[in-house]
């Protein structure tokens, strides 16, 4: 059940909100919210909800054991078991086919008999709730949080439906106290509705519109694409993925706010970055900070030489690529990103920082577009063909696919709005207005603030109405990150 689907918008969410706020006390509300979250997951995954329940039960017990033996010799084997259990789930359901195929390749080189490649269903959200569960046990082990004895609290932390499917990956240390002590306010609920509306608009009005053109271009044979069409495909997918994923994060943050939870930001305008490293400090922040704190940090230790840090960085980026998918394109995307970031650390960033500022942004955006081509391509051959076309190396005549086909009025308008929304123009204008309001006489400040809030609420209402009309008229488009 996706946040942008009619059944969620018009049935599930209204019913859950109505029942939740009709219940007295946080304990009953948490129990109902857990039931709603499990139902939410079971709607799409059916029997695979048992896998989620197993993850909850295993990590709840392991966290209690870790808390009991923290600081003792027995603590390390327990935390090792917790990591093995969680990574084992990922390994079985996400990477069994990948490793079998590679093993068959090696067996073929020595004349061995190929093994049957299993076809396992990848449960939606497995990568996200597994990482979240791991952070719970590790944070307890590190003394950065207390283990909950009440299994409902543990289950709610891991399975809370706003962030269950696509994140953000919520750290236990950031939200643990909110499970048993949070405040519901009208202002907070309104802020949540507004944030959800903005995220829904990003997904339905921008990402889904661009998806049609992007999918058409990437589905075409590379030798039939002109340079203009190939560049449009890269631009459209870059904007599509950004608004698709950041839109989901906005909706998750907004939903959490409605129920009294405060999640941290997951995106910070990555397309304005001036380097590859800065891009990933702004993109999917919860994942890359997770990799930094739980993988890169332990690998490096306190006194890690520079060469070792760079090697460990490449290891982390290889794992980041594999986390996104067990294919050669994701491995290439991860390694290429890691290599560029290492080069930036060594010398490249010093050179880039000497450039005119717009050229620095062009450098960052160019790397983003190139990375998205690899990220979107299903095979290395497709990625190479796209790059060849973008560089004008193809021999396409433009009769089958030409730029005019992908530059109609709706697309151009959507790209223009998307390009503006991908920059911090709106918050800058809002902050400027707030500053100007602060200069008014005291008796006029409240009136001005109320007018601004009224306009903001009207904008949210228009976005919701437009999304409702679009959802009713269009075919449902799943979120891109569902595949991970």
C-alpha positions, 0 to 999 in steps of 0.5 A: 500500500503506497502513500499515493494510492487511493486506498491509502489516501481515502480509506486507510489514513483517515480511519487510522487517524480517527481511531488513533485520536479517539483512544485515551492514553499513549499505551493504547494509541501505540498498540493500535498504531502497531496493529495498523502498521502491521496491517499496512505491511500485510496489505501488500506483502501477505505472508511475508509479514511473518518475516517482519515479525521474526525480525522484530522478535529476534532484535527485541530479544537480542537487544535485551541480551545485549543490555544485560551483558553490555560491557562484559565479554559476552556482549560482543558475541551477542552483537555479532549474532545480531548483525549475522541474523539481520544480514542473513535475512538480507543475504537470503532474500536479496542476494541468493540469486546474485551470488548463485549466478556469479558462482555458476560463472566461476563453475563454468570456467572450470567446467563445473555443473551450474546450480539452479538459480533460486527466484526469491521474492524480495519483501518490500522494505526489507533493506530499510527495516533490517538496517533500522533494527540493526541500529536498535541493537547496536545503539543499545550495545553502545550505551546510546539507548535503553532496551525496551522491555515492552515488545510493543515499543520495540515492534512499533519502532521497527514497523511504524508504517510512515517509515517502514517501506522506504525510510527514512532509516530512523535511528533508535537513539533519535526516536526511542524516547518518543515511543513512550513520551511524545506530545500531540498538538494542533500545530504539529498535526497541521505541520504534518498535513502540510509536509505530507501534502508537499511530498504527495505533490512531489510524487504525483505531480512531478515524479509521475509526470516525468516517469512516463517520458523517462521510462520511454527513453530508457526503454528505447534502444541506445542506437536510436537515441539522438544526443538531445533525447539521451540528455533529456532522459538523464535529466528527466530521470534525475528529477524523477528519482529526486522528487519520487524519493524525497517526496516519500520522505516528506510524506513519511516525516509529515505522517510521523508528525501527525502522530507526534513523532519528529523524524530527521530530514532525509534530503537537503537539496542534493542537486545544488551540490558542488561535489560528489561528496557534498551530493551524498551528504545531502541525498538520502541522509539517513542511509549514508550517515548509517553507513558512516556510523555503523560501517565506515567508523568501525572499519577505520577506528580512531587512528586510521592512516589516510590510505586505510581511510580511502580503502575503507571508503571504497569498501563502504561504497561497494556495499552501498552499491550492493545494498541498492541492488545485486546487479553489475550496474549498482556495483559500478555506481557504488564503486564509481561514486567511491572512486570520485569521492576519494579523488576529491579528498586527495586533490580533485576538490582543491581544483574544483574549489578554484573554479567559478561558483556556477562551474562548481555547481555544473561539475556536481550536477554533471556527476549527478546526471552521469551517476543517474544514467548508471543507476537507472540502466538495467545493464552495463551495455545499456549504460554505455549506449546511453553515454555514447548517445549523450556524447553524440557518438550514435548514428540515430537519425531522429526519425524514431525518437527526437527531442520534440517528442519529449518537450511538450508543454506539460513536460516543459512546465513540470521540469521548470517547476521541478528545477525550481523546487530542487533548489532552496528558493521557497525556504529562502523566500519564506525566511525573508518574509519572516524577517520582514514581518519581524520588522513590522510594528508589534500590533501588525506582526500577528496579522502578517503572520496569520496572512502568511499561514493562510496563504500557505494553507491555501497552497497545501489545499490546492496541492492536495486537490490537484493530487486527488484529481491526478490519483483518480485519473491516472494509473498508479505508479509505484515508488522507484525505491520499492525495488530496493 
